[in-house]
Amino acid sequence: MNEVGNFLAEAFCRQLAGLVTPEAIRAVEDSASPGELWRTLDDSGFADALLPEAAGGAGLDLAQAFPLVLAAGEYCVPLPFAETMVARSMLAAHGADVPAGAAIVLAGPSAIIPCGRLAGYALVDRDGVPTLVAAGGSGSDLFRTGAATELDEGEVLATLPRDPDAVLLAAAAVSAALMAGAMARVLEMSLRYAGERQQFGRSLGKFQAIQQQLAVLAEQVLSTQVAARSAFTGSAFDPIRVAAAKCRANEAATQVCNIAHAIHGAIGVTAEFDLQLYTRRIKQWQLAFGSESYWGARLGQARIAAAAGTTADFLRRHLATGSE
Amino acid sequence: MSLTLENFPPAVIPPHAEALRDEVKAFIAEQLEGVPPHVRARSWAGFDADFSRAMAARGWIGLTIPREYGGAGLDPFARFVLVEELLAAGAPVAAHWIGDRQSAPLLLHYGTEAQRRDILPRLCNGELFFCIGMSEPNSGSDLASVRTRAERVEGGWRLNGQKIWTTYAHKSHYMIALVRTSGTSEDRQSGLSQFLVDLSLPGVTVRPIMIGTGDTDFNEVFFEDVLLPEDALVGAEGNGWKQVNAELAFERSGPERIYSSLVLLDLWARLLGDSPDPADAARLGRLVSRLAPLREMSVAMTALLAKGESPITEAALFKDMGTEIEQQIPAEIADAVATRPELATDPELLRTLAYLMQLNHVFSLRGGTREILRGMIARGLGLR
């Protein structure tokens, strides 16, 4: 069903493995600029994967594109690759022209805009109208990830039909999927470290207390991944699916980072160690585009409004694979 | 080995299985008319032989068992749909539950042709109810240490020992018991076998255990020189551990691990009305957001079971999370209704809540404790 997406994701992962190394991530963070990395990423064409083939894309739907977004999270791409991929498809769907090579952030309502300082453009919500503007990020780079707390908006390049939810939904969905991808890598790193690190004459992973924590970590990561996958369905993001995905990702984020860093000890937060590259971003996305209470309230309202017989009916009709 | 999203490939319940849903809903609506939520909240612990026989009359016990053995010959997806509807509505399924979920598939896979012909049609008819003999007074999570022993004698086996926490043994006809047939407790997983024990045989004593709520679902079962026929052995002698583990993939992967508190959740959601307090809506939504991926996982595992796979580690991971949310739902609702202690709470909501608050702490024990499951997940992650 998702063979095209998986095939592309494999190719994308191969590229990311060589391109988005921890050194490359640190280079972007230290210079606070996209450098050559963006051009190389953009030249690869993956950011156009959601565009129709006639427009030079791969014609993927959201489900097919999900593995690419997950991979961007797993490799901790420090630039708005997934955001740009989704923004380009939203713009193309309405025939809007997008400047060649543009890196676009999804600037839904949020205290911080991840990658806001590393993109030249933003899809913003102007009184309910998704609007592509030239934009530079400013304010504090709170997580040292190139996020912005303010956007300096310039020229308007395109406007889409009024849809007050569109930018927020896209931003939250992409964030949830990037979190899910980053969490998978955090799990992998924690498992590896637990196998290598020796204390009391044994590797950490041999201790039952540590095994139990890693099991919980795996549970949180997998349920977040399944929830994020469910949000990438159909041709446009669905509010109920996005609410469930971002709520789950946000709830899991604290426990995932707590356990991963507990396994690693103090070394995990040091600049030279890679774990913090991922967990800083997970926390940044946790703070961006609505909390678990915000999305929880929306999901709860939807459950009540649906007046479905049971919650099982609600899950089946609105959140299951294959339901619309 | 590791656990990734690929362990839970996206799966859709096929139309032939979904086609069953409306009929099941109509049946439940008719059967459970007037049954209040606090009774429905017993869910798969609720025993009602008449209800089970009504299901059997529709061909809904042994749904996945081939027609030649009295079943419906449908696939695990059909059973998922049936079970999901039963559990979401709080139908009293306990009488046929163990037989349908575990004993029938076990006999189908490992039983002899004679056992299948003898037992399965009557199980599917709702004539025979089953219980599981695993735990013993000194063997809880350490199941491999069971001491109940079956010795070869002329013409069969002699069974001695004791099982405990055997749900509805006092209302069941047969027990599938895990017992030692060779070696000692020190031999661990080897030397264990499964037996089909007719609970009406001389030497079997079933003694109900009353719990603090006044319920008597549990039992102690004693075996004193019980003579079992040759063909009481299920599967190969010494293969019991492997067989039990295959059975546990069925026991741990189903919707019963996420829906045990659903009747309460839905009653509370309904009472919130059309314009709930945002904090209540958020509480409801957060619970729904945890249930959603779990249902997806359960459907994914159903697809794996349908392909003949045995997702043991996946089921452990799912059950650990599922029982956590089942435990969390009553806790959250208890918090919600007493947020404003001066306000009256709906009496039926209180009754349903109180019932679940007294039992939700054990939801993580039945079918393998949290700690055992997490150990299995750790093994799946390559840590042991």
Interface residues (C-beta under 8 A of the other chain):
Chain A: M1 N2 A63 L70 A184 E188 L191 A194 G195 G205 K206 Q208 I210 Q211 Q212 L214 A215 V216 A218 E219 L222 S223 T224 Q225 V226 A227 R229 S230 A243 A244 A245 C247 R248 E251 E292 S293 Y294 W295 G296 A297 R298 L299 G300 Q301 A302 R303 I304 A305 G309 T310 T311 A312 D313 F314 L315 R316 L319 A320 T321 G322
Chain B: S2 L3 T4 L5 N7 F8 P10 A11 V12 I13 K25 E84 E85 L87 A88 A89 P255 Y259 L262 L265 D266 A269 L272 G273 D274 P276 P278 A279 D280 A281 A282 R283 L284 G285 R286 V288 S289 R290 L291 A292 P293 L294 R295 E296 M297 V299 L317 D320 M321 E371 L373 R374 G375 I377 A378 G380 L381 G382 L383 R384
